[in-house]
Amino acid sequence: MKVQFAEISETGNHYEITENSWFPDKAIRRCAPIRACLQLVRENDSTVTLEGRLQTGVRFVCDRCLTAYDLPVD
């Protein structure tokens, strides 16, 4: 996602994104979509503050018993 600097207001822009296709590591299995809740605020002519929360879930296999389990990531 790209946001033009001029579109970011001093009061802030709020974005909620759900993404199913992107994940940086192929060795980790994702079991839930990646969700992002972001707030961008223009501080001045050259600075933007980004605050947000990312959530997803990943699937692991226990090394001891080989049972698969899902772990939420927040």
PDB file of N, CA, C, O and CB in Angstrom:
ATOM      1  N   MET A   1       0.841  -1.172   0.000  1.00  0.00           N
ATOM      2  CA  MET A   1       0.000   0.000   0.000  1.00  0.00           C
ATOM      3  C   MET A   1       0.886   1.235   0.000  1.00  0.00           C
ATOM      4  O   MET A   1       1.848   1.320   0.764  1.00  0.00           O
ATOM      5  CB  MET A   1      -0.957  -0.002   1.210  1.00  0.00           C
ATOM      6  N   LYS A   2       0.561   2.177  -0.849  1.00  0.00           N
ATOM      7  CA  LYS A   2       1.297   3.429  -0.908  1.00  0.00           C
ATOM      8  C   LYS A   2       0.341   4.566  -0.582  1.00  0.00           C
ATOM      9  O   LYS A   2      -0.794   4.601  -1.057  1.00  0.00           O
ATOM     10  CB  LYS A   2       1.955   3.633  -2.303  1.00  0.00           C
ATOM     11  N   VAL A   3       0.819   5.493   0.236  1.00  0.00           N
ATOM     12  CA  VAL A   3       0.043   6.670   0.605  1.00  0.00           C
ATOM     13  C   VAL A   3       0.873   7.890   0.235  1.00  0.00           C
ATOM     14  O   VAL A   3       2.031   8.003   0.637  1.00  0.00           O
ATOM     15  CB  VAL A   3      -0.332   6.667   2.136  1.00  0.00           C
ATOM     16  N   GLN A   4       0.290   8.790  -0.520  1.00  0.00           N
ATOM     17  CA  GLN A   4       0.983  10.017  -0.885  1.00  0.00           C
ATOM     18  C   GLN A   4       1.121  10.913   0.346  1.00  0.00           C
ATOM     19  O   GLN A   4       0.181  11.055   1.128  1.00  0.00           O
ATOM     20  CB  GLN A   4       0.231  10.758  -2.021  1.00  0.00           C
ATOM     21  N   PHE A   5       2.293  11.511   0.510  1.00  0.00           N
ATOM     22  CA  PHE A   5       2.558  12.366   1.665  1.00  0.00           C
ATOM     23  C   PHE A   5       1.527  13.486   1.761  1.00  0.00           C
ATOM     24  O   PHE A   5       1.076  13.820   2.856  1.00  0.00           O
ATOM     25  CB  PHE A   5       3.971  12.955   1.583  1.00  0.00           C
ATOM     26  N   ALA A   6       1.156  14.062   0.634  1.00  0.00           N
ATOM     27  CA  ALA A   6       0.207  15.180   0.624  1.00  0.00           C
ATOM     28  C   ALA A   6      -1.188  14.763   1.090  1.00  0.00           C
ATOM     29  O   ALA A   6      -1.976  15.615   1.500  1.00  0.00           O
ATOM     30  CB  ALA A   6       0.120  15.775  -0.772  1.00  0.00           C
ATOM     31  N   GLU A   7      -1.505  13.469   1.033  1.00  0.00           N
ATOM     32  CA  GLU A   7      -2.824  12.982   1.449  1.00  0.00           C
ATOM     33  C   GLU A   7      -2.934  12.783   2.959  1.00  0.00           C
ATOM     34  O   GLU A   7      -4.037  12.590   3.470  1.00  0.00           O
ATOM     35  CB  GLU A   7      -3.133  11.679   0.746  1.00  0.00           C
ATOM     36  N   ILE A   8      -1.829  12.825   3.675  1.00  0.00           N
ATOM     37  CA  ILE A   8      -1.840  12.586   5.118  1.00  0.00           C
ATOM     38  C   ILE A   8      -2.122  13.906   5.831  1.00  0.00           C
ATOM     39  O   ILE A   8      -1.403  14.887   5.645  1.00  0.00           O
ATOM     40  CB  ILE A   8      -0.485  11.969   5.600  1.00  0.00           C
ATOM     41  N   SER A   9      -3.169  13.918   6.642  1.00  0.00           N
ATOM     42  CA  SER A   9      -3.570  15.161   7.299  1.00  0.00           C
ATOM     43  C   SER A   9      -2.913  15.300   8.672  1.00  0.00           C
ATOM     44  O   SER A   9      -2.359  14.345   9.216  1.00  0.00           O
ATOM     45  CB  SER A   9      -5.093  15.219   7.439  1.00  0.00           C
ATOM     46  N   GLU A  10      -2.989  16.503   9.209  1.00  0.00           N
ATOM     47  CA  GLU A  10      -2.454  16.765  10.545  1.00  0.00           C
ATOM     48  C   GLU A  10      -3.330  16.140  11.622  1.00  0.00           C
ATOM     49  O   GLU A  10      -2.863  15.907  12.737  1.00  0.00           O
ATOM     50  CB  GLU A  10      -2.328  18.268  10.782  1.00  0.00           C
ATOM     51  N   THR A  11      -4.590  15.868  11.305  1.00  0.00           N
ATOM     52  CA  THR A  11      -5.477  15.205  12.266  1.00  0.00           C
ATOM     53  C   THR A  11      -5.372  13.695  12.160  1.00  0.00           C
ATOM     54  O   THR A  11      -5.835  12.976  13.045  1.00  0.00           O
ATOM     55  CB  THR A  11      -6.925  15.640  12.048  1.00  0.00           C
ATOM     56  N   GLY A  12      -4.767  13.209  11.083  1.00  0.00           N
ATOM     57  CA  GLY A  12      -4.508  11.779  10.948  1.00  0.00           C
ATOM     58  C   GLY A  12      -5.401  11.075   9.948  1.00  0.00           C
ATOM     59  O   GLY A  12      -6.547  11.468   9.727  1.00  0.00           O
ATOM     60  N   ASN A  13      -4.861  10.032   9.348  1.00  0.00           N
ATOM     61  CA  ASN A  13      -5.589   9.149   8.437  1.00  0.00           C
ATOM     62  C   ASN A  13      -5.599   7.761   9.046  1.00  0.00           C
ATOM     63  O   ASN A  13      -4.574   7.277   9.526  1.00  0.00           O
ATOM     64  CB  ASN A  13      -4.948   9.134   7.007  1.00  0.00           C
ATOM     65  N   HIS A  14      -6.752   7.126   9.027  1.00  0.00           N
ATOM     66  CA  HIS A  14      -6.908   5.792   9.602  1.00  0.00           C
ATOM     67  C   HIS A  14      -7.082   4.787   8.467  1.00  0.00           C
ATOM     68  O   HIS A  14      -7.858   5.017   7.540  1.00  0.00           O
ATOM     69  CB  HIS A  14      -8.121   5.739  10.587  1.00  0.00           C
ATOM     70  N   TYR A  15      -6.353   3.667   8.545  1.00  0.00           N
ATOM     71  CA  TYR A  15      -6.442   2.615   7.534  1.00  0.00           C
ATOM     72  C   TYR A  15      -6.607   1.267   8.220  1.00  0.00           C
ATOM     73  O   TYR A  15      -5.955   0.985   9.225  1.00  0.00           O
ATOM     74  CB  TYR A  15      -5.189   2.612   6.620  1.00  0.00           C
ATOM     75  N   GLU A  16      -7.480   0.446   7.669  1.00  0.00           N
ATOM     76  CA  GLU A  16      -7.615  -0.941   8.109  1.00  0.00           C
ATOM     77  C   GLU A  16      -7.395  -1.815   6.892  1.00  0.00           C
ATOM     78  O   GLU A  16      -8.076  -1.667   5.877  1.00  0.00           O
ATOM     79  CB  GLU A  16      -9.016  -1.217   8.770  1.00  0.00           C
ATOM     80  N   ILE A  17      -6.440  -2.730   6.996  1.00  0.00           N
ATOM     81  CA  ILE A  17      -6.020  -3.548   5.858  1.00  0.00           C
ATOM     82  C   ILE A  17      -6.068  -5.014   6.264  1.00  0.00           C
ATOM     83  O   ILE A  17      -5.643  -5.378   7.360  1.00  0.00           O
ATOM     84  CB  ILE A  17      -4.590  -3.152   5.372  1.00  0.00           C
ATOM     85  N   THR A  18      -6.584  -5.846   5.377  1.00  0.00           N
ATOM     86  CA  THR A  18      -6.510  -7.294   5.546  1.00  0.00           C
ATOM     87  C   THR A  18      -5.821  -7.846   4.316  1.00  0.00           C
ATOM     88  O   THR A  18      -6.247  -7.588   3.190  1.00  0.00           O
ATOM     89  CB  THR A  18      -7.932  -7.937   5.749  1.00  0.00           C
ATOM     90  N   GLU A  19      -4.757  -8.606   4.525  1.00  0.00           N
ATOM     91  CA  GLU A  19      -3.935  -9.106   3.417  1.00  0.00           C
ATOM     92  C   GLU A  19      -3.761 -10.609   3.543  1.00  0.00           C
ATOM     93  O   GLU A  19      -3.397 -11.114   4.605  1.00  0.00           O
ATOM     94  CB  GLU A  19      -2.555  -8.403   3.388  1.00  0.00           C
ATOM     95  N   ASN A  20      -4.019 -11.315   2.463  1.00  0.00           N
ATOM     96  CA  ASN A  20      -3.865 -12.765   2.461  1.00  0.00           C
ATOM     97  C   ASN A  20      -2.658 -13.250   1.675  1.00  0.00           C
ATOM     98  O   ASN A  20      -2.253 -14.401   1.833  1.00  0.00           O
ATOM     99  CB  ASN A  20      -5.093 -13.395   1.908  1.00  0.00           C
ATOM    100  N   SER A  21      -2.077 -12.416   0.842  1.00  0.00           N
ATOM    101  CA  SER A  21      -1.063 -12.906  -0.090  1.00  0.00           C
ATOM    102  C   SER A  21       0.375 -12.691   0.373  1.00  0.00           C
ATOM    103  O   SER A  21       1.265 -13.397  -0.099  1.00  0.00           O
ATOM    104  CB  SER A  21      -1.248 -12.246  -1.408  1.00  0.00           C
ATOM    105  N   TRP A  22       0.637 -11.761   1.263  1.00  0.00           N
ATOM    106  CA  TRP A  22       2.015 -11.416   1.601  1.00  0.00           C
ATOM    107  C   TRP A  22       2.432 -12.039   2.920  1.00  0.00           C
ATOM    108  O   TRP A  22       1.700 -11.981   3.908  1.00  0.00           O
ATOM    109  CB  TRP A  22       2.183  -9.905   1.664  1.00  0.00           C
ATOM    110  N   PHE A  23       3.600 -12.626   2.927  1.00  0.00           N
ATOM    111  CA  PHE A  23       4.241 -13.075   4.166  1.00  0.00           C
ATOM    112  C   PHE A  23       5.722 -13.221   3.872  1.00  0.00           C
ATOM    113  O   PHE A  23       6.074 -13.862   2.882  1.00  0.00           O
ATOM    114  CB  PHE A  23       3.621 -14.430   4.694  1.00  0.00           C
ATOM    115  N   PRO A  24       6.611 -12.656   4.686  1.00  0.00           N
ATOM    116  CA  PRO A  24       8.028 -12.592   4.322  1.00  0.00           C
ATOM    117  C   PRO A  24       8.787 -13.906   4.375  1.00  0.00           C
ATOM    118  O   PRO A  24       9.811 -14.034   3.704  1.00  0.00           O
ATOM    119  CB  PRO A  24       8.700 -11.640   5.200  1.00  0.00           C
ATOM    120  N   ASP A  25       8.338 -14.873   5.131  1.00  0.00           N
ATOM    121  CA  ASP A  25       9.106 -16.104   5.316  1.00  0.00           C
ATOM    122  C   ASP A  25       8.278 -17.297   4.868  1.00  0.00           C
ATOM    123  O   ASP A  25       7.234 -17.585   5.454  1.00  0.00           O
ATOM    124  CB  ASP A  25       9.540 -16.270   6.790  1.00  0.00           C
ATOM    125  N   LYS A  26       8.733 -17.986   3.840  1.00  0.00           N
ATOM    126  CA  LYS A  26       7.992 -19.138   3.305  1.00  0.00           C
ATOM    127  C   LYS A  26       8.009 -20.329   4.259  1.00  0.00           C
ATOM    128  O   LYS A  26       7.165 -21.218   4.146  1.00  0.00           O
ATOM    129  CB  LYS A  26       8.574 -19.555   1.961  1.00  0.00           C
ATOM    130  N   ALA A  27       8.955 -20.361   5.198  1.00  0.00           N
ATOM    131  CA  ALA A  27       9.057 -21.489   6.122  1.00  0.00           C
ATOM    132  C   ALA A  27       8.006 -21.436   7.231  1.00  0.00           C
ATOM    133  O   ALA A  27       7.752 -22.438   7.900  1.00  0.00           O
ATOM    134  CB  ALA A  27      10.442 -21.526   6.736  1.00  0.00           C
ATOM    135  N   ILE A  28       7.400 -20.273   7.420  1.00  0.00           N
ATOM    136  CA  ILE A  28       6.373 -20.127   8.455  1.00  0.00           C
ATOM    137  C   ILE A  28       5.007 -20.194   7.786  1.00  0.00           C
ATOM    138  O   ILE A  28       4.729 -19.455   6.842  1.00  0.00           O
ATOM    139  CB  ILE A  28       6.544 -18.783   9.249  1.00  0.00           C
ATOM    140  N   ARG A  29       4.167 -21.077   8.279  1.00  0.00           N
ATOM    141  CA  ARG A  29       2.821 -21.210   7.720  1.00  0.00           C
ATOM    142  C   ARG A  29       1.863 -20.291   8.458  1.00  0.00           C
ATOM    143  O   ARG A  29       1.745 -20.341   9.682  1.00  0.00           O
ATOM    144  CB  ARG A  29       2.333 -22.673   7.799  1.00  0.00           C
ATOM    145  N   ARG A  30       1.196 -19.470   7.706  1.00  0.00           N
ATOM    146  CA  ARG A  30       0.217 -18.551   8.270  1.00  0.00           C
ATOM    147  C   ARG A  30      -1.144 -19.221   8.250  1.00  0.00           C
ATOM    148  O   ARG A  30      -1.516 -19.816   7.239  1.00  0.00           O
ATOM    149  CB  ARG A  30       0.186 -17.209   7.490  1.00  0.00           C
ATOM    150  N   CYS A  31      -1.900 -19.141   9.346  1.00  0.00           N
ATOM    151  CA  CYS A  31      -3.216 -19.773   9.422  1.00  0.00           C
ATOM    152  C   CYS A  31      -4.330 -18.738   9.535  1.00  0.00           C
ATOM    153  O   CYS A  31      -5.496 -19.099   9.694  1.00  0.00           O
ATOM    154  CB  CYS A  31      -3.275 -20.728  10.607  1.00  0.00           C
ATOM    155  N   ALA A  32      -3.986 -17.469   9.454  1.00  0.00           N
ATOM    156  CA  ALA A  32      -4.974 -16.391   9.511  1.00  0.00           C
ATOM    157  C   ALA A  32      -4.462 -15.249   8.644  1.00  0.00           C
ATOM    158  O   ALA A  32      -3.253 -15.105   8.459  1.00  0.00           O
ATOM    159  CB  ALA A  32      -5.229 -15.913  10.990  1.00  0.00           C
ATOM    160  N   PRO A  33      -5.364 -14.441   8.115  1.00  0.00           N
ATOM    161  CA  PRO A  33      -4.910 -13.300   7.323  1.00  0.00           C
ATOM    162  C   PRO A  33      -4.150 -12.300   8.189  1.00  0.00           C
ATOM    163  O   PRO A  33      -4.320 -12.255   9.408  1.00  0.00           O
ATOM    164  CB  PRO A  33      -6.101 -12.612   6.646  1.00  0.00           C
ATOM    165  N   ILE A  34      -3.318 -11.511   7.545  1.00  0.00           N
ATOM    166  CA  ILE A  34      -2.617 -10.438   8.238  1.00  0.00           C
ATOM    167  C   ILE A  34      -3.564  -9.244   8.275  1.00  0.00           C
ATOM    168  O   ILE A  34      -4.065  -8.805   7.240  1.00  0.00           O
ATOM    169  CB  ILE A  34      -1.249 -10.075   7.531  1.00  0.00           C
ATOM    170  N   ARG A  35      -3.804  -8.725   9.470  1.00  0.00           N
ATOM    171  CA  ARG A  35      -4.674  -7.563   9.637  1.00  0.00           C
ATOM    172  C   ARG A  35      -3.848  -6.423  10.214  1.00  0.00           C
ATOM    173  O   ARG A  35      -3.068  -6.612  11.148  1.00  0.00           O
ATOM    174  CB  ARG A  35      -5.895  -7.893  10.558  1.00  0.00           C
ATOM    175  N   ALA A  36      -4.029  -5.247   9.648  1.00  0.00           N
ATOM    176  CA  ALA A  36      -3.323  -4.067  10.133  1.00  0.00           C
ATOM    177  C   ALA A  36      -4.328  -2.952  10.372  1.00  0.00           C
ATOM    178  O   ALA A  36      -5.212  -2.704   9.552  1.00  0.00           O
ATOM    179  CB  ALA A  36      -2.229  -3.617   9.129  1.00  0.00           C
ATOM    180  N   CYS A  37      -4.179  -2.295  11.491  1.00  0.00           N
ATOM    181  CA  CYS A  37      -4.962  -1.112  11.828  1.00  0.00           C
ATOM    182  C   CYS A  37      -3.939   0.004  12.029  1.00  0.00           C
ATOM    183  O   CYS A  37      -3.175  -0.024  12.995  1.00  0.00           O
ATOM    184  CB  CYS A  37      -5.879  -1.338  13.126  1.00  0.00           C
ATOM    185  N   LEU A  38      -3.917   0.979  11.133  1.00  0.00           N
ATOM    186  CA  LEU A  38      -2.849   1.980  11.101  1.00  0.00           C
ATOM    187  C   LEU A  38      -3.396   3.388  11.233  1.00  0.00           C
ATOM    188  O   LEU A  38      -4.493   3.687  10.761  1.00  0.00           O
ATOM    189  CB  LEU A  38      -2.049   1.858   9.817  1.00  0.00           C
ATOM    190  N   GLN A  39      -2.627   4.246  11.874  1.00  0.00           N
ATOM    191  CA  GLN A  39      -2.942   5.661  11.993  1.00  0.00           C
ATOM    192  C   GLN A  39      -1.708   6.445  11.565  1.00  0.00           C
ATOM    193  O   GLN A  39      -0.650   6.323  12.182  1.00  0.00           O
ATOM    194  CB  GLN A  39      -3.380   6.033  13.454  1.00  0.00           C
ATOM    195  N   LEU A  40      -1.838   7.252  10.508  1.00  0.00           N
ATOM    196  CA  LEU A  40      -0.750   8.100  10.036  1.00  0.00           C
ATOM    197  C   LEU A  40      -1.098   9.545  10.345  1.00  0.00           C
ATOM    198  O   LEU A  40      -2.208   9.993  10.059  1.00  0.00           O
ATOM    199  CB  LEU A  40      -0.494   7.901   8.513  1.00  0.00           C
ATOM    200  N   VAL A  41      -0.152  10.282  10.929  1.00  0.00           N
ATOM    201  CA  VAL A  41      -0.361  11.681  11.279  1.00  0.00           C
ATOM    202  C   VAL A  41       0.818  12.482  10.748  1.00  0.00           C
ATOM    203  O   VAL A  41       1.973  12.140  10.999  1.00  0.00           O
ATOM    204  CB  VAL A  41      -0.520  11.868  12.824  1.00  0.00           C
ATOM    205  N   ARG A  42       0.521  13.549  10.012  1.00  0.00           N
ATOM    206  CA  ARG A  42       1.594  14.416   9.523  1.00  0.00           C
ATOM    207  C   ARG A  42       1.989  15.376  10.637  1.00  0.00           C
ATOM    208  O   ARG A  42       1.175  16.178  11.096  1.00  0.00           O
ATOM    209  CB  ARG A  42       1.153  15.198   8.242  1.00  0.00           C
ATOM    210  N   GLU A  43       3.240  15.289  11.065  1.00  0.00           N
ATOM    211  CA  GLU A  43       3.737  16.140  12.148  1.00  0.00           C
ATOM    212  C   GLU A  43       4.174  17.513  11.628  1.00  0.00           C
ATOM    213  O   GLU A  43       3.921  18.535  12.266  1.00  0.00           O
ATOM    214  CB  GLU A  43       4.909  15.456  12.863  1.00  0.00           C
ATOM    215  N   ASN A  44       4.833  17.524  10.461  1.00  0.00           N
ATOM    216  CA  ASN A  44       5.275  18.765   9.825  1.00  0.00           C
ATOM    217  C   ASN A  44       5.485  18.463   8.343  1.00  0.00           C
ATOM    218  O   ASN A  44       4.991  17.450   7.848  1.00  0.00           O
ATOM    219  CB  ASN A  44       6.596  19.328  10.495  1.00  0.00           C
ATOM    220  N   ASP A  45       6.203  19.318   7.632  1.00  0.00           N
ATOM    221  CA  ASP A  45       6.388  19.143   6.185  1.00  0.00           C
ATOM    222  C   ASP A  45       7.288  17.977   5.814  1.00  0.00           C
ATOM    223  O   ASP A  45       7.361  17.615   4.640  1.00  0.00           O
ATOM    224  CB  ASP A  45       6.952  20.393   5.598  1.00  0.00           C
ATOM    225  N   SER A  46       7.982  17.373   6.786  1.00  0.00           N
ATOM    226  CA  SER A  46       8.894  16.282   6.451  1.00  0.00           C
ATOM    227  C   SER A  46       8.764  15.056   7.352  1.00  0.00           C
ATOM    228  O   SER A  46       9.531  14.104   7.205  1.00  0.00           O
ATOM    229  CB  SER A  46      10.293  16.778   6.508  1.00  0.00           C
ATOM    230  N   THR A  47       7.806  15.064   8.282  1.00  0.00           N
ATOM    231  CA  THR A  47       7.704  13.963   9.240  1.00  0.00           C
ATOM    232  C   THR A  47       6.277  13.439   9.340  1.00  0.00           C
ATOM    233  O   THR A  47       5.322  14.205   9.468  1.00  0.00           O
ATOM    234  CB  THR A  47       8.190  14.412  10.613  1.00  0.00           C
ATOM    235  N   VAL A  48       6.154  12.114   9.279  1.00  0.00           N
ATOM    236  CA  VAL A  48       4.872  11.439   9.483  1.00  0.00           C
ATOM    237  C   VAL A  48       5.062  10.422  10.600  1.00  0.00           C
ATOM    238  O   VAL A  48       6.047   9.684  10.616  1.00  0.00           O
ATOM    239  CB  VAL A  48       4.358  10.749   8.159  1.00  0.00           C
ATOM    240  N   THR A  49       4.117  10.386  11.532  1.00  0.00           N
ATOM    241  CA  THR A  49       4.131   9.397  12.608  1.00  0.00           C
ATOM    242  C   THR A  49       3.179   8.271  12.235  1.00  0.00           C
ATOM    243  O   THR A  49       2.046   8.515  11.819  1.00  0.00           O
ATOM    244  CB  THR A  49       3.732  10.038  13.978  1.00  0.00           C
ATOM    245  N   LEU A  50       3.645   7.040  12.386  1.00  0.00           N
ATOM    246  CA  LEU A  50       2.831   5.859  12.111  1.00  0.00           C
ATOM    247  C   LEU A  50       2.664   5.075  13.400  1.00  0.00           C
ATOM    248  O   LEU A  50       3.645   4.706  14.045  1.00  0.00           O
ATOM    249  CB  LEU A  50       3.472   4.973  11.000  1.00  0.00           C
ATOM    250  N   GLU A  51       1.417   4.824  13.770  1.00  0.00           N
ATOM    251  CA  GLU A  51       1.107   3.950  14.897  1.00  0.00           C
ATOM    252  C   GLU A  51       0.167   2.887  14.382  1.00  0.00           C
ATOM    253  O   GLU A  51      -0.674   3.155  13.524  1.00  0.00           O
ATOM    254  CB  GLU A  51       0.480   4.738  16.102  1.00  0.00           C
ATOM    255  N   GLY A  52       0.304   1.682  14.902  1.00  0.00           N
ATOM    256  CA  GLY A  52      -0.584   0.651  14.408  1.00  0.00           C
ATOM    257  C   GLY A  52      -0.489  -0.644  15.168  1.00  0.00           C
ATOM    258  O   GLY A  52       0.276  -0.803  16.120  1.00  0.00           O
ATOM    259  N   ARG A  53      -1.308  -1.565  14.696  1.00  0.00           N
ATOM    260  CA  ARG A  53      -1.369  -2.899  15.293  1.00  0.00           C
ATOM    261  C   ARG A  53      -1.464  -3.917  14.165  1.00  0.00           C
ATOM    262  O   ARG A  53      -2.281  -3.775  13.255  1.00  0.00           O
ATOM    263  CB  ARG A  53      -2.583  -3.032  16.278  1.00  0.00           C
ATOM    264  N   LEU A  54      -0.622  -4.944  14.233  1.00  0.00           N
ATOM    265  CA  LEU A  54      -0.649  -6.044  13.268  1.00  0.00           C
ATOM    266  C   LEU A  54      -1.098  -7.302  13.977  1.00  0.00           C
ATOM    267  O   LEU A  54      -0.694  -7.568  15.109  1.00  0.00           O
ATOM    268  CB  LEU A  54       0.741  -6.251  12.606  1.00  0.00           C
ATOM    269  N   GLN A  55      -1.938  -8.077  13.306  1.00  0.00           N
ATOM    270  CA  GLN A  55      -2.395  -9.346  13.856  1.00  0.00           C
ATOM    271  C   GLN A  55      -2.384 -10.399  12.763  1.00  0.00           C
ATOM    272  O   GLN A  55      -2.680 -10.107  11.605  1.00  0.00           O
ATOM    273  CB  GLN A  55      -3.806  -9.211  14.471  1.00  0.00           C
ATOM    274  N   THR A  56      -2.044 -11.614  13.131  1.00  0.00           N
ATOM    275  CA  THR A  56      -2.133 -12.766  12.240  1.00  0.00           C
ATOM    276  C   THR A  56      -2.101 -14.022  13.107  1.00  0.00           C
ATOM    277  O   THR A  56      -2.175 -13.940  14.333  1.00  0.00           O
ATOM    278  CB  THR A  56      -0.966 -12.771  11.178  1.00  0.00           C
ATOM    279  N   GLY A  57      -1.995 -15.131  12.489  1.00  0.00           N
ATOM    280  CA  GLY A  57      -1.841 -16.397  13.192  1.00  0.00           C
ATOM    281  C   GLY A  57      -0.875 -17.263  12.413  1.00  0.00           C
ATOM    282  O   GLY A  57      -0.882 -17.257  11.182  1.00  0.00           O
ATOM    283  N   VAL A  58      -0.051 -18.001  13.116  1.00  0.00           N
ATOM    284  CA  VAL A  58       0.903 -18.893  12.457  1.00  0.00           C
ATOM    285  C   VAL A  58       0.712 -20.312  12.982  1.00  0.00           C
ATOM    286  O   VAL A  58       0.305 -20.525  14.124  1.00  0.00           O
ATOM    287  CB  VAL A  58       2.366 -18.415  12.688  1.00  0.00           C
ATOM    288  N   ARG A  59       1.013 -21.260  12.127  1.00  0.00           N
ATOM    289  CA  ARG A  59       0.873 -22.673  12.481  1.00  0.00           C
ATOM    290  C   ARG A  59       2.257 -23.260  12.706  1.00  0.00           C
ATOM    291  O   ARG A  59       3.157 -23.095  11.882  1.00  0.00           O
ATOM    292  CB  ARG A  59       0.108 -23.463  11.374  1.00  0.00           C
ATOM    293  N   PHE A  60       2.414 -23.944  13.828  1.00  0.00           N
ATOM    294  CA  PHE A  60       3.658 -24.610  14.188  1.00  0.00           C
ATOM    295  C   PHE A  60       3.400 -26.091  14.406  1.00  0.00           C
ATOM    296  O   PHE A  60       2.254 -26.519  14.543  1.00  0.00           O
ATOM    297  CB  PHE A  60       4.278 -23.975  15.449  1.00  0.00           C
ATOM    298  N   VAL A  61       4.469 -26.863  14.436  1.00  0.00           N
ATOM    299  CA  VAL A  61       4.393 -28.279  14.782  1.00  0.00           C
ATOM    300  C   VAL A  61       5.287 -28.487  15.995  1.00  0.00           C
ATOM    301  O   VAL A  61       6.449 -28.081  16.001  1.00  0.00           O
ATOM    302  CB  VAL A  61       4.826 -29.205  13.576  1.00  0.00           C
ATOM    303  N   CYS A  62       4.741 -29.118  17.010  1.00  0.00           N
ATOM    304  CA  CYS A  62       5.494 -29.404  18.234  1.00  0.00           C
ATOM    305  C   CYS A  62       6.625 -30.381  17.908  1.00  0.00           C
ATOM    306  O   CYS A  62       6.386 -31.436  17.320  1.00  0.00           O
ATOM    307  CB  CYS A  62       4.560 -29.988  19.345  1.00  0.00           C
ATOM    308  N   ASP A  63       7.843 -30.035  18.287  1.00  0.00           N
ATOM    309  CA  ASP A  63       8.995 -30.914  18.053  1.00  0.00           C
ATOM    310  C   ASP A  63       8.915 -32.194  18.879  1.00  0.00           C
ATOM    311  O   ASP A  63       9.481 -33.221  18.503  1.00  0.00           O
ATOM    312  CB  ASP A  63      10.290 -30.177  18.372  1.00  0.00           C
ATOM    313  N   ARG A  64       8.229 -32.128  19.976  1.00  0.00           N
ATOM    314  CA  ARG A  64       8.173 -33.277  20.880  1.00  0.00           C
ATOM    315  C   ARG A  64       7.117 -34.305  20.464  1.00  0.00           C
ATOM    316  O   ARG A  64       7.405 -35.501  20.417  1.00  0.00           O
ATOM    317  CB  ARG A  64       7.891 -32.804  22.291  1.00  0.00           C
ATOM    318  N   CYS A  65       5.881 -33.841  20.158  1.00  0.00           N
ATOM    319  CA  CYS A  65       4.798 -34.790  19.864  1.00  0.00           C
ATOM    320  C   CYS A  65       4.313 -34.720  18.413  1.00  0.00           C
ATOM    321  O   CYS A  65       3.459 -35.508  18.009  1.00  0.00           O
ATOM    322  CB  CYS A  65       3.630 -34.534  20.793  1.00  0.00           C
ATOM    323  N   LEU A  66       4.853 -33.783  17.629  1.00  0.00           N
ATOM    324  CA  LEU A  66       4.517 -33.595  16.215  1.00  0.00           C
ATOM    325  C   LEU A  66       3.064 -33.185  15.977  1.00  0.00           C
ATOM    326  O   LEU A  66       2.534 -33.379  14.883  1.00  0.00           O
ATOM    327  CB  LEU A  66       4.799 -34.861  15.462  1.00  0.00           C
ATOM    328  N   THR A  67       2.424 -32.623  16.992  1.00  0.00           N
ATOM    329  CA  THR A  67       1.065 -32.111  16.843  1.00  0.00           C
ATOM    330  C   THR A  67       1.123 -30.678  16.329  1.00  0.00           C
ATOM    331  O   THR A  67       1.890 -29.861  16.840  1.00  0.00           O
ATOM    332  CB  THR A  67       0.290 -32.184  18.187  1.00  0.00           C
ATOM    333  N   ALA A  68       0.313 -30.375  15.320  1.00  0.00           N
ATOM    334  CA  ALA A  68       0.244 -29.012  14.799  1.00  0.00           C
ATOM    335  C   ALA A  68      -0.626 -28.160  15.722  1.00  0.00           C
ATOM    336  O   ALA A  68      -1.616 -28.636  16.278  1.00  0.00           O
ATOM    337  CB  ALA A  68      -0.317 -29.000  13.348  1.00  0.00           C
ATOM    338  N   TYR A  69      -0.241 -26.902  15.874  1.00  0.00           N
ATOM    339  CA  TYR A  69      -1.047 -25.972  16.666  1.00  0.00           C
ATOM    340  C   TYR A  69      -0.927 -24.574  16.070  1.00  0.00           C
ATOM    341  O   TYR A  69       0.075 -24.228  15.444  1.00  0.00           O
ATOM    342  CB  TYR A  69      -0.601 -25.976  18.160  1.00  0.00           C
ATOM    343  N   ASP A  70      -1.972 -23.782  16.281  1.00  0.00           N
ATOM    344  CA  ASP A  70      -2.015 -22.416  15.777  1.00  0.00           C
ATOM    345  C   ASP A  70      -1.716 -21.445  16.912  1.00  0.00           C
ATOM    346  O   ASP A  70      -2.173 -21.626  18.041  1.00  0.00           O
ATOM    347  CB  ASP A  70      -3.388 -22.106  15.139  1.00  0.00           C
ATOM    348  N   LEU A  71      -0.948 -20.419  16.596  1.00  0.00           N
ATOM    349  CA  LEU A  71      -0.575 -19.425  17.587  1.00  0.00           C
ATOM    350  C   LEU A  71      -0.946 -18.037  17.062  1.00  0.00           C
ATOM    351  O   LEU A  71      -0.429 -17.614  16.028  1.00  0.00           O
ATOM    352  CB  LEU A  71       0.944 -19.510  17.916  1.00  0.00           C
ATOM    353  N   PRO A  72      -1.834 -17.323  17.760  1.00  0.00           N
ATOM    354  CA  PRO A  72      -2.137 -15.955  17.337  1.00  0.00           C
ATOM    355  C   PRO A  72      -0.941 -15.046  17.603  1.00  0.00           C
ATOM    356  O   PRO A  72      -0.266 -15.178  18.624  1.00  0.00           O
ATOM    357  CB  PRO A  72      -3.392 -15.420  18.067  1.00  0.00           C
ATOM    358  N   VAL A  73      -0.686 -14.134  16.688  1.00  0.00           N
ATOM    359  CA  VAL A  73       0.411 -13.177  16.820  1.00  0.00           C
ATOM    360  C   VAL A  73      -0.203 -11.788  16.811  1.00  0.00           C
ATOM    361  O   VAL A  73      -0.947 -11.434  15.897  1.00  0.00           O
ATOM    362  CB  VAL A  73       1.479 -13.344  15.669  1.00  0.00           C
ATOM    363  N   ASP A  74       0.110 -11.007  17.830  1.00  0.00           N
ATOM    364  CA  ASP A  74      -0.473  -9.675  17.970  1.00  0.00           C
ATOM    365  C   ASP A  74       0.631  -8.676  18.223  1.00  0.00           C
ATOM    366  O   ASP A  74       0.362  -7.484  18.373  1.00  0.00           O
ATOM    367  CB  ASP A  74      -1.517  -9.635  19.107  1.00  0.00           C
TER     368      ASP A  74
END
